[in-house]
Amino acid sequence: MATGADRMTRASETEATKPVSVVVAEDDVLLREGLASLLEREGFHVVGQAGDGARLIELTRELHPDLVLVDIRMPPTHSTEGLDAARVIRAESPTTAIVVLSAYVDVDHAMELLAEGERTGYLLKSRVTDVDDFVQTLGHVAEGGSIVDPVLVHELVAAQRKDDPLGEL
């Protein structure tokens, strides 16, 4: 039977067998520490942790991680600080993978993130129920893929139908 580390050898390592480096940005310290511990256990290399968007940008500039895992709503206003930081990171470091982990379904934020193209993900915290799937998802995004939570896909399709006259049929 494969261990967590065995499973992640494929998902969290690059072609040069270097572990995927990650910065975790989450204002809830227990969740942030828990995510960092989980990722380390599963074969990722957590190089930094941030409690707000400004610190995430600083760490990303300094450490050049392969992946950032970021909450949208962070201090000081708990509105879009994480997303704003992700925009800066994408502009400054287009090869850095970005996964948004949010408690909220936000179609506008998801559309903006998806417009960025590859190396992006949007997951709902409440729907991450399987560690293996979560870890594989992060590995997939780090390798250049994109992932959107199925609930969010449903909301995106529903939002498109509102403006479609055929949607009433």
Beta strands, then each sheet from edge to edge (+ up, - down):
strand 1: 21-25
strand 2: 45-50
strand 3: 67-70
strand 4: 97-102
strand 5: 120-124
strand 6: 146-148
sheet 1: 2+ 1+ 3+ 4+ 5+ 6+
end
